[in-house]
Amino acid sequence: MLPRPTGRKGRPFADARLMVEGIVYRYRTGIAWRDLPAVFGPWQTVWTWHHRMATEGIWDRVLAKVIAAADAAGMVDWSISVDSTIARTHQHATNTTRLSQGAGSNYTNPRLEPPDHGIGRSRGGLSTKIHQLVDGNGLPLVTLITPGQAGDSPMFLPLMAQLRVERDRGRPRTRPDAVRGDKAYSSRAIRGHLRTRGIRAVIPEPDDQKGHRQRRGSRGGRPVGLDDADYRHRNVIERNYCRMKQWRGLATRYDKHAIVYRAAVVLNAVIAWTQQLSDTP
């Protein structure tokens, strides 16, 4: 699954395990690539490995295999949660980036680099936004990146389109039992999508939508039902973001390219799932 060892005749080959450890070390500490300890070898080699695995989608394939193994063991809770979190963008990530102001392009294809590099300018300054679907235990299933000023609701359908868990027999699973989300995900399009696919929506209705429905009378439809007890479990995605941002290189974005930064977020998810699968206490 990992790239083949690199090197030329007469030179030692780069070890895959050492390269991955170097990548993890860099994002956990948030240091510059050139400041990597010499034990990991030349920093250019470690960066090349990371960039290569990001552009080839290797970590996505690794994550898919790990989640499939967890699903086969019955460890995936299919009552999923959806939300986003903001990561401040360092000036090193914006040296040649043309920043978008307003509604930038949505990062719906993880294999393509968006023209704005997933960096935007909002009232909080330069930022990028991480959108994720997590299972009922708070472990990431899907990750997408957008500029920081992008809305949450428009990214729901692209996230659901990326949800695909392979199985030994039959078709991959793409339909969760329920979706938990905050009021930002309460829209007709999202509720209609979930209703059509037979997915239970655990999403509260904002006050303005309640008012619109009540003013329309019988034409406004029935009130939106909400399982309050189930909705309390939505906080698993908040705890997931707290865990993820223990890596300083993810809490603050230093990478110019969105696919490179996203690959590190996916690597963080791979480690979280492997820890769940591990039998080591």
Stockholm file with secondary structure:
# STOCKHOLM 1.0

chainA/1-281         MLPRPTGRKGRPFADARLMVEGIVYRYRTGIAWRDLPAVFGPWQTVWTWHHRMATEGIWDRVLAKVIAAADAAGMVDWSISVDSTIARTHQHATNTTRLSQGAGSNYTNPRLEPPDHGIGRSRGGLSTKIHQLVDGNGLPLVTLITPGQAGDSPMFLPLMAQLRVERDRGRPRTRPDAVRGDKAYSSRAIRGHLRTRGIRAVIPEPDDQKGHRQRRGSRGGRPVGLDDADYRHRNVIERNYCRMKQWRGLATRYDKHAIVYRAAVVLNAVIAWTQQLSDTP
#=GR chainA/1-281 SS CCCCCCCCTTSCCCCHHHHHHHHHHHHHHTCCGGGSCGGGCCHHHHHHHHHHHHHTTHHHHHHHHHHHHHHHTTCCCCEEEEEEEEEEECGGGCSSCCCBCSSCCCCCCTTSCCTTTTCEEETTEEEEEEEEEECTTSCEEEEEEEETTCCSGGGHHHHHHHCCBCCSSSSCBCCCSEEECCGGGCCHHHHHHHHHTTCEEECCCCHHHHHHHHHTGGGGCSCCCCCHHHHGGGHHHHHHHHHHTTSHHHHEECCSSHHHHHHHHHHHHHHHHHHHHCCCC
#=GC SS_cons         CCCCCCCCTTSCCCCHHHHHHHHHHHHHHTCCGGGSCGGGCCHHHHHHHHHHHHHTTHHHHHHHHHHHHHHHTTCCCCEEEEEEEEEEECGGGCSSCCCBCSSCCCCCCTTSCCTTTTCEEETTEEEEEEEEEECTTSCEEEEEEEETTCCSGGGHHHHHHHCCBCCSSSSCBCCCSEEECCGGGCCHHHHHHHHHTTCEEECCCCHHHHHHHHHTGGGGCSCCCCCHHHHGGGHHHHHHHHHHTTSHHHHEECCSSHHHHHHHHHHHHHHHHHHHHCCCC
//
